[in-house]
Amino acid sequence: MLAETQPLLEFIEAAKSQGATDEFLVALLRQNGWSEKRIYQAFGDWYQARIGKAVPSGGGRVEAAKDAFLYLLAFITLGIWVIQLGSLLFAAIDRTFPNPVFYYTRAEWVPSIATELASIIVAFPLFVFVTSTIVQSVRRQPERLESSVRKWLTYIALVITVSTMIGDVVAFLQYFLRGDLNTRFVLKVLTVLVIAGGVFAYYFDSLRSSRVSSARNRLFALAALITAIFGVTVGFVQIGSPAMQRSASADARRLFDLSSLAQQMHSNWLVHRGPGFMLSATLQDERANDSGGKTSLLDPVSRRPYRYAPGQGTTYSLCAVFARPSPADVQGQWRHQAGNVCFTLDASNNVESMPRPW
């Protein structure tokens, strides 16, 4: 390394003997294409030769690695909770202003919202913790604001948010010019603009600041906290408490089991229909006709058998005890109230199958 800096050392020696200052020499060498790293390394060697002591190390590489870890973790957790927040709000908008063309059952949207809620609950506090750690370290060492790692990752985040907002505005104008705007789409556009715009404003302002601004950090932290709490609240309003979800899932399983039994009876009627056709006397007898053997006869919670009673001709009843009234996406013959409910069915008529509750 000494051979590489030897020309610089000789030049510095000659220039210093003529009274040139360090600041002038650094500017002159930079103008002539030398990197700051080489210049300051040469100055360090020059002073080391004069005073007999090596320049003490400040752990720059270690600090740079630590900065990279903290900023990467901050941006990753930011991306997780912001994207999941947007997805959750999109789902809430779709349920509030449903599209008549597309129909989503509870078994489809509940797991999605639960995943988004869990992601926000885990990623947001971690993002706040990592960001506060970064702010505290910068407050102790303001020179870390000039970290190249910080600037590179921040600019990458800005590029992503700006690209998102541009795409959002382009989509809005596209639908506006086509005359296809509706409340649902406008709300989604505003959701993206607010979330991406908030992220852009925070990081763009952090690049312009030459020092740590406590007021700015508190303002953005409060805005992020309000946004996250709003998203979590919306999510729980959509799917309810965990206890409610357990009871709703159990009811969905009961409906699935009953509809599977009804379909099995209809299939049996199709095979054996005629003057001599008779319904099975018990559910166990009907289960024996099920070649797959996958139809459950037991309540998923109490583990008691579902009640079955054959009627006149091809009619029969299936009964179960439900924890809650049926949700809005259960239509037709399977709608029910809470408590003991019996469905009167006809084996000669096909029944609506219920989606799997998972």
N, C-alpha and C positions, 0 to 999 in steps of 0.2 A: 504494500500500500504506500510505503514511503516513496517508491519509484514513481508512482502515479502522481503524487502531490509534489514531487521535487521541483518541477517547473514553477509551480505556484509558490513554493517556499523561497526559491531564488528571487522571484519577482517581489514577493512581500518584503524580503530582506532588503532588496535594493530600494523599494519605494519607501519603506519605513525610515531608511537612513537619510532620505530626502525630506522627511517630515510629513509624509502622507498619513492621514488618519485611517483608522480601521473602517469607519463608515464609508469613506470615499473609495477605499480599495474594494470593499464588498460590492458596492454599486457598480464600480468599473468592471470587475470580474464577471458579475452577473450579466452586464451588458454585452460582454464578449463571449457569452455562451456557457460559462461555468455554472454548475449547479450549486445551490446553497450548501448542500451536504459536503461537496468537495471543498468549497471555499472555507467553510467553518472548520472542516477537518484540518486543512492546511494551517489556519490560524491557531488551532489547538496544538498542532505539532510545533509551530513557531514559538508559541508562548511556553510550551513544555520544555523546549530546548533552552529558553532564557531563564526560567525560574526553577527548573529541576523537578517539577511536580506534574503528574498527569492530570488532565482535566477530569474531575469526578463525574461518574455516570449518574444520570437521573432516572435510570430505568425506563428509558423511552420506549423500548420494544415491549417491555412488560405492560406499560401503561397503554400502548397502542393495542395490544392483544386484549387487554381488559375492556378498553373502549369498544372494540369490535364485538366482543361478547355481549356487553350491555346493550349496545345500540341494535345489534341483530335481534336479541331477545325482545327488546322493546318493540321493534317493528314487526316481528313475527306475532307477538301477542296482540299488538294493535290490529294487524290484519285479520286475525282470528275473530276478535270480538266485534270489529266494525263490519266485516262481511256477514257474520252470523246475525248481527243486529239488523242489517238491511234485509236479509232473507226472512227473518222473523216478521218484520214490519210488512214486507211484501205479502206474506201469507195472511197476515191480519187484514190487509187491504182486500185481498182476494176473497176472504170470507165475509167481509163487511159489504163489499160490492161484487157479488159473484158474477162470473162470466156465464151466461146461459148456455154457451156451447160446451164448456168443460164442466165436469162434475167430479168432485173429489170426495171420497168417503172418509169417515173418521179414521179408519185404519190406515189411510194414506197420509193425512196431514198431521195427526197427533204425534207420531214418531219424529217427523221432521221438526216440528216446533219444540219438542222435548230436547232434541239434539242441539238446536240453536240456543235454547235457554241454558243448557248445561255448558255450552262453549262460552257464552257470555259470562256466566257466573264464575267460571274458572279463569278465563283469560283476562277479564277486566281488572280484577284485583292484582293479578300478577303484573299487568301492564303498568298500573299505578305504582306498584312497589318498585319496579325496575326504573321507571321514569324518575321517581323521587330519589332513588340512589344516584342516578346520573346528575340530577340537579344539585344534590348535596356535594358530590365530588367536584363539580364545576364551581360551586360556591367556594370550596376550599382551595381549588387550583383554577383560577380564571383562565389561565393559559390553555386549558383543555378545550376551550371554545374554538381554538384554532386547529383542533385535531382534524387531520385529513380524513380519518375514518368517519368521524362524525359528519363532515361535510359531504362526503361521497354518498353515504347511506341516506342522509337527509335529502339530497338532490334526487336520488333514486325514488324515494317516497313521494317527492313533489311531482316527478314525471308521471308516476302511476296515478296520483290523484287528479292531476290536470288531464291526463288522457281519459280517465273515467268521466270527468265533468264534460269534456268535449264530446265524447260519445253520447252522453246523456242528453245534451242540448241538441245534437244532431238528430237523435231519435225523436225528441219532442217536435222539432221542426218538420221532420219527415211525416209524422202522424198529423201534425197541424195542416200541412199543405195537402195531405190526402183527405182531410176532413174526418179523420178517424179518432179524434180526441174524445176521451170520456173521463169521468171522475177517477176511475181506477188507475188509468194510465198517468194522469196528471199527478196524482198523489205519489205514485212510484217515482216519477221524475223528480219531484220535490224532495222525496226521501233521499235519493242518491245525491242531489245537489247539497242538501244540508249536511249529510255525513261527510262526503268527500270535501266539501268546502270548508268544514270545520277542521279537518285534518290538514288541509293545505294551508289555512290561515295560521295554524299553530306553528308548523314547521317552517313556513316562509318567514314568519316574524322572528323565529329563533335564529335564523341565519342573518337577519339584519341587525340583531342585537349584539353589542360589543360586551355586554355584561349580563349577569343573571337578573331577570326582572321578577321579583317575588309576586308583585301584583298581577303580572301577566300569567304567571304559572298558576296562581290561585284562581284566576278567572277561567282559564281553560280547563283546569281540573274540576271546577264546579260545573261547567258546561258539560264535560264528559260524564261526570257523575249523574247529572240530571238525565242526560240522554240514555245512559245505561239503565238507570232505575226505571225510566219510562218504558224502555224495551222489555225489561224483565216483567214489569207490571202487565204490559200488553200480552206477553206470553202466558202468564198465569191466568189472565182473564180468558184467554182462548182455550186453554186446556184444563184449567182448574187445579186444585191441590193434588198432591200425590195420592191421598186417600180417595178422592173422587175418581182419579184415574184408575186406581185399582178396582173400584166398584164398577166403573164403566167398562173396563176390560173384561171383568167377570161376566157382566151382562151381555157383552158382545159375544163372548164364548158360548153363553147359554143359547143365544139366538142362532149362532152357527151350528151348534149341536142339534137343536130342534129342527132347523131347516134341512140338515143332513138326514135326520131320521125321516122327515116328510118326503124328501126326494127318494130315499130308499123304499119307502112304502109305495110311492108312485111307480118306481121301476118294477117292483114286485107285481103291481097291478097290471102293468103293461105286458109282463111275461105270462101271468096266469089269469088274465081277465076272461070272463065268461060267466055263465049262469052259476057255476059252482064256486066262484071266487069267494074266499072268506079272509077277513083281516086276521092278522096274528093276534093271539090271545094276550100275549105279554110282549114287552120290549125285548126280552131275552130271545123270544121266538123270532122276532123281526131281526135281531142282531145275527141270528144263525143264518139268515138269508143274505147277509152282507158278506160277500166273498172277500172284500178287502179287510173287513174287521177293524176299520179305523173310526167308525162312528161311536162317539162316547155316549154312554147312558147315564153318566154321573154328573151331578152339579160340580163345577170346578172348585167351589169353596167348601160347601157342606159335605161333599162327596156322597150325597144321598141320590138315589135314582130319580130321574125325571118321571113324572106321573103320566100314565097313558091309559086311555079307556076307549075301547072300540065301541062304535055306535051302530046305527042302522045302516045296512048296506055297506057302502064304501066310506062312510064318515067315521071320524075318530077325533079324539081330543089329546093334545099334548100340553102338559102344564109344567111351569117352573116358577120359582120365586126370584123376582128381580129386585135389585137394590135401588134402582133409579128408573124414572120414566125414560122411554126410548128417546134418543137424540133425533134431531131434525132430519138426518140423512137416512133414517129408517122409515120407509113408507109402506103403504098398503097393509096387507094382512098381518104383518109382524109388528105393527105399532103396539105399545103396551104402556101401562102405568106401573108404578112401583108396587111391590108385594106379589101375592100369588096371582098368576095370570094363566088362563087356559085358552088355547087356540083351537077352535073347531075347524077341522080340515077335511078334505075329501081326497081319497087316494086316487080317484080317477082324474083329478085335476093336478096339473103341474104347479109347483109352488116356486116363489121367488127364492133363489139361493142367497145366503148372506155371505159377505166376504170374510175371509179368515181374519180373526181379531189380532193379527200380529204382522 
